[in-house]
């Protein structure tokens, strides 16, 4: 599923729980592999903002970070095989 769809669903679920408000979730945008548009969520938990990138998570990017440049394990997995 595309990052945009994943973010829509995560945002919807978080707000419907009643534990988060619209103001607690920010949509962020950037580039992966320096040419592909990408988006993730920045979620306020307590007094701290955390990046949540569900699409990036499937490529080894931990929560608290976001996929950008060539930092996903997709690139690392294939480079190890070479």
PyMOL commands that place a pseudoatom at each C-alpha (Angstrom):
pseudoatom trace, name=CA, resn=UNK, resi=1, chain=A, elem=C, hetatm=0, pos=[0.000, 0.000, 0.000]
pseudoatom trace, name=CA, resn=UNK, resi=2, chain=A, elem=C, hetatm=0, pos=[1.272, 3.487, -0.797]
pseudoatom trace, name=CA, resn=UNK, resi=3, chain=A, elem=C, hetatm=0, pos=[2.525, 5.679, 2.044]
pseudoatom trace, name=CA, resn=UNK, resi=4, chain=A, elem=C, hetatm=0, pos=[-0.334, 8.129, 1.453]
pseudoatom trace, name=CA, resn=UNK, resi=5, chain=A, elem=C, hetatm=0, pos=[-2.953, 5.434, 2.009]
pseudoatom trace, name=CA, resn=UNK, resi=6, chain=A, elem=C, hetatm=0, pos=[-1.175, 4.039, 5.065]
pseudoatom trace, name=CA, resn=UNK, resi=7, chain=A, elem=C, hetatm=0, pos=[-0.986, 7.500, 6.612]
pseudoatom trace, name=CA, resn=UNK, resi=8, chain=A, elem=C, hetatm=0, pos=[-4.668, 8.150, 5.945]
pseudoatom trace, name=CA, resn=UNK, resi=9, chain=A, elem=C, hetatm=0, pos=[-5.631, 4.919, 7.738]
pseudoatom trace, name=CA, resn=UNK, resi=10, chain=A, elem=C, hetatm=0, pos=[-3.276, 5.487, 10.681]
pseudoatom trace, name=CA, resn=UNK, resi=11, chain=A, elem=C, hetatm=0, pos=[-4.537, 9.049, 11.124]
pseudoatom trace, name=CA, resn=UNK, resi=12, chain=A, elem=C, hetatm=0, pos=[-8.161, 7.875, 10.970]
pseudoatom trace, name=CA, resn=UNK, resi=13, chain=A, elem=C, hetatm=0, pos=[-7.594, 5.103, 13.525]
pseudoatom trace, name=CA, resn=UNK, resi=14, chain=A, elem=C, hetatm=0, pos=[-5.703, 7.360, 15.938]
pseudoatom trace, name=CA, resn=UNK, resi=15, chain=A, elem=C, hetatm=0, pos=[-8.366, 10.072, 15.873]
pseudoatom trace, name=CA, resn=UNK, resi=16, chain=A, elem=C, hetatm=0, pos=[-11.248, 7.578, 16.185]
pseudoatom trace, name=CA, resn=UNK, resi=17, chain=A, elem=C, hetatm=0, pos=[-9.689, 6.129, 19.371]
pseudoatom trace, name=CA, resn=UNK, resi=18, chain=A, elem=C, hetatm=0, pos=[-10.341, 9.485, 21.032]
pseudoatom trace, name=CA, resn=UNK, resi=19, chain=A, elem=C, hetatm=0, pos=[-6.769, 9.620, 22.360]
pseudoatom trace, name=CA, resn=UNK, resi=20, chain=A, elem=C, hetatm=0, pos=[-5.526, 11.963, 19.597]
pseudoatom trace, name=CA, resn=UNK, resi=21, chain=A, elem=C, hetatm=0, pos=[-6.823, 15.185, 18.070]
pseudoatom trace, name=CA, resn=UNK, resi=22, chain=A, elem=C, hetatm=0, pos=[-6.171, 16.585, 14.580]
pseudoatom trace, name=CA, resn=UNK, resi=23, chain=A, elem=C, hetatm=0, pos=[-3.619, 18.992, 16.071]
pseudoatom trace, name=CA, resn=UNK, resi=24, chain=A, elem=C, hetatm=0, pos=[-1.608, 16.013, 17.444]
pseudoatom trace, name=CA, resn=UNK, resi=25, chain=A, elem=C, hetatm=0, pos=[-0.886, 14.626, 13.966]
pseudoatom trace, name=CA, resn=UNK, resi=26, chain=A, elem=C, hetatm=0, pos=[1.108, 16.447, 11.282]
pseudoatom trace, name=CA, resn=UNK, resi=27, chain=A, elem=C, hetatm=0, pos=[1.632, 15.282, 7.720]
pseudoatom trace, name=CA, resn=UNK, resi=28, chain=A, elem=C, hetatm=0, pos=[5.279, 15.545, 6.599]
pseudoatom trace, name=CA, resn=UNK, resi=29, chain=A, elem=C, hetatm=0, pos=[6.683, 15.191, 3.085]
pseudoatom trace, name=CA, resn=UNK, resi=30, chain=A, elem=C, hetatm=0, pos=[10.074, 14.425, 1.612]
pseudoatom trace, name=CA, resn=UNK, resi=31, chain=A, elem=C, hetatm=0, pos=[11.901, 12.322, -0.967]
pseudoatom trace, name=CA, resn=UNK, resi=32, chain=A, elem=C, hetatm=0, pos=[13.165, 8.752, -0.857]
pseudoatom trace, name=CA, resn=UNK, resi=33, chain=A, elem=C, hetatm=0, pos=[15.978, 7.686, -3.147]
pseudoatom trace, name=CA, resn=UNK, resi=34, chain=A, elem=C, hetatm=0, pos=[16.244, 11.426, -3.878]
pseudoatom trace, name=CA, resn=UNK, resi=35, chain=A, elem=C, hetatm=0, pos=[13.519, 11.367, -6.524]
pseudoatom trace, name=CA, resn=UNK, resi=36, chain=A, elem=C, hetatm=0, pos=[10.457, 9.556, -5.199]
pseudoatom trace, name=CA, resn=UNK, resi=37, chain=A, elem=C, hetatm=0, pos=[7.893, 11.617, -3.257]
pseudoatom trace, name=CA, resn=UNK, resi=38, chain=A, elem=C, hetatm=0, pos=[7.184, 10.258, 0.206]
pseudoatom trace, name=CA, resn=UNK, resi=39, chain=A, elem=C, hetatm=0, pos=[5.083, 11.224, 3.215]
pseudoatom trace, name=CA, resn=UNK, resi=40, chain=A, elem=C, hetatm=0, pos=[4.953, 10.189, 6.854]
pseudoatom trace, name=CA, resn=UNK, resi=41, chain=A, elem=C, hetatm=0, pos=[3.227, 11.315, 10.038]
pseudoatom trace, name=CA, resn=UNK, resi=42, chain=A, elem=C, hetatm=0, pos=[4.647, 13.244, 12.979]
pseudoatom trace, name=CA, resn=UNK, resi=43, chain=A, elem=C, hetatm=0, pos=[2.564, 12.361, 16.026]
pseudoatom trace, name=CA, resn=UNK, resi=44, chain=A, elem=C, hetatm=0, pos=[2.569, 14.160, 19.369]
pseudoatom trace, name=CA, resn=UNK, resi=45, chain=A, elem=C, hetatm=0, pos=[2.804, 11.658, 22.210]
pseudoatom trace, name=CA, resn=UNK, resi=46, chain=A, elem=C, hetatm=0, pos=[2.891, 13.386, 25.577]
pseudoatom trace, name=CA, resn=UNK, resi=47, chain=A, elem=C, hetatm=0, pos=[5.170, 16.402, 25.083]
pseudoatom trace, name=CA, resn=UNK, resi=48, chain=A, elem=C, hetatm=0, pos=[7.250, 14.782, 22.335]
pseudoatom trace, name=CA, resn=UNK, resi=49, chain=A, elem=C, hetatm=0, pos=[6.784, 14.614, 18.558]
pseudoatom trace, name=CA, resn=UNK, resi=50, chain=A, elem=C, hetatm=0, pos=[7.572, 11.192, 17.021]
pseudoatom trace, name=CA, resn=UNK, resi=51, chain=A, elem=C, hetatm=0, pos=[7.943, 10.398, 13.311]
pseudoatom trace, name=CA, resn=UNK, resi=52, chain=A, elem=C, hetatm=0, pos=[5.799, 7.407, 12.307]
pseudoatom trace, name=CA, resn=UNK, resi=53, chain=A, elem=C, hetatm=0, pos=[6.581, 6.067, 8.851]
pseudoatom trace, name=CA, resn=UNK, resi=54, chain=A, elem=C, hetatm=0, pos=[4.643, 2.824, 8.325]
pseudoatom trace, name=CA, resn=UNK, resi=55, chain=A, elem=C, hetatm=0, pos=[5.840, 2.479, 4.727]
pseudoatom trace, name=CA, resn=UNK, resi=56, chain=A, elem=C, hetatm=0, pos=[9.461, 3.027, 5.777]
pseudoatom trace, name=CA, resn=UNK, resi=57, chain=A, elem=C, hetatm=0, pos=[9.042, 0.572, 8.662]
pseudoatom trace, name=CA, resn=UNK, resi=58, chain=A, elem=C, hetatm=0, pos=[8.506, -2.248, 6.167]
pseudoatom trace, name=CA, resn=UNK, resi=59, chain=A, elem=C, hetatm=0, pos=[11.956, -1.381, 4.746]
pseudoatom trace, name=CA, resn=UNK, resi=60, chain=A, elem=C, hetatm=0, pos=[13.738, -1.293, 8.105]
pseudoatom trace, name=CA, resn=UNK, resi=61, chain=A, elem=C, hetatm=0, pos=[13.312, 2.357, 9.064]
pseudoatom trace, name=CA, resn=UNK, resi=62, chain=A, elem=C, hetatm=0, pos=[12.446, 2.362, 12.802]
pseudoatom trace, name=CA, resn=UNK, resi=63, chain=A, elem=C, hetatm=0, pos=[9.621, 4.397, 14.278]
pseudoatom trace, name=CA, resn=UNK, resi=64, chain=A, elem=C, hetatm=0, pos=[10.999, 7.756, 15.362]
pseudoatom trace, name=CA, resn=UNK, resi=65, chain=A, elem=C, hetatm=0, pos=[12.731, 8.165, 11.976]
pseudoatom trace, name=CA, resn=UNK, resi=66, chain=A, elem=C, hetatm=0, pos=[11.509, 8.505, 8.396]
pseudoatom trace, name=CA, resn=UNK, resi=67, chain=A, elem=C, hetatm=0, pos=[12.606, 7.127, 5.046]
pseudoatom trace, name=CA, resn=UNK, resi=68, chain=A, elem=C, hetatm=0, pos=[14.704, 9.652, 3.122]
pseudoatom trace, name=CA, resn=UNK, resi=69, chain=A, elem=C, hetatm=0, pos=[17.573, 9.491, 0.695]
pseudoatom trace, name=CA, resn=UNK, resi=70, chain=A, elem=C, hetatm=0, pos=[18.867, 5.906, 0.667]
pseudoatom trace, name=CA, resn=UNK, resi=71, chain=A, elem=C, hetatm=0, pos=[18.486, 5.134, 4.389]
pseudoatom trace, name=CA, resn=UNK, resi=72, chain=A, elem=C, hetatm=0, pos=[16.103, 2.149, 4.097]
pseudoatom trace, name=CA, resn=UNK, resi=73, chain=A, elem=C, hetatm=0, pos=[17.210, -1.460, 4.503]
pseudoatom trace, name=CA, resn=UNK, resi=74, chain=A, elem=C, hetatm=0, pos=[15.927, -2.125, 0.981]
pseudoatom trace, name=CA, resn=UNK, resi=75, chain=A, elem=C, hetatm=0, pos=[19.168, -0.629, -0.279]
pseudoatom trace, name=CA, resn=UNK, resi=76, chain=A, elem=C, hetatm=0, pos=[21.295, -2.287, 2.455]
pseudoatom trace, name=CA, resn=UNK, resi=77, chain=A, elem=C, hetatm=0, pos=[19.857, -5.794, 1.826]
pseudoatom trace, name=CA, resn=UNK, resi=78, chain=A, elem=C, hetatm=0, pos=[20.805, -5.756, -1.836]
pseudoatom trace, name=CA, resn=UNK, resi=79, chain=A, elem=C, hetatm=0, pos=[24.185, -4.132, -1.322]
pseudoatom trace, name=CA, resn=UNK, resi=80, chain=A, elem=C, hetatm=0, pos=[25.198, -6.981, 1.033]
pseudoatom trace, name=CA, resn=UNK, resi=81, chain=A, elem=C, hetatm=0, pos=[24.497, -9.549, -1.697]
pseudoatom trace, name=CA, resn=UNK, resi=82, chain=A, elem=C, hetatm=0, pos=[26.835, -7.837, -4.167]
for i in range(1, 82): cmd.bond("trace and resi %d" % i, "trace and resi %d" % (i + 1))
show_as sticks, trace
zoom trace
